[in-house]
Amino acid sequence: MFTCKKIYRDIPFAHRQHLHAGHCSLIHGHNWTIILTFTSSETDANGFVVDFGELKYLKAWIDEHLDHACLFNESDSEKDPLLQQYGSLFKAYVLPNCSCEGLAQHIYEVFDPLIRAQTAGRVWITEVEIEEDSKNSAAYRPK
């Protein structure tokens, strides 16, 4: 198997862990990094797993959904009233779980089908790692 990694650094966005007993329950921001590990059993005609220049659609998705956004868990009971009253003041993105772990899984679920379609199934994602301010990280690896 061949692997390669693409790293998207310094993506500013906020989140809130509404069930957390401490300060993480407040909306707060980080500079995030997304590390994608691509895998293939064969390289393309150029000898690449993926051509990094052809991944602009992934960066566009990040820019559209995450860059300068505020992420909320689907189950956050404060999300709907907050968005209803103040949603015009910020870009919101709602996902099942906006922890590092949850974001890693969500990015995998969005990006893996895209990369498989782009490469006619030759390439897939085997890991998504999320770094929070270069201090903490979590990864998702599908079974």
Number of C-alpha atoms within 10 A of each C-alpha: 8 12 18 14 16 14 13 15 15 16 19 18 20 22 22 22 20 20 11 10 8 9 11 13 13 13 14 14 17 15 16 24 19 22 18 23 17 20 20 19 11 14 16 13 7 8 9 14 23 24 10 11 7 9 14 10 14 15 11 12 13 15 14 13 16 19 19 17 20 21 27 25 21 14 14 15 11 11 18 14 10 10 14 9 9 10 13 9 8 11 16 20 18 17 15 15 20 23 19 19 17 18 22 25 24 17 18 23 14 12 19 20 14 18 20 14 13 15 13 10 13 17 24 24 23 17 21 28 22 28 21 19 16 13 7 10 16 16 19 19 13 10 4
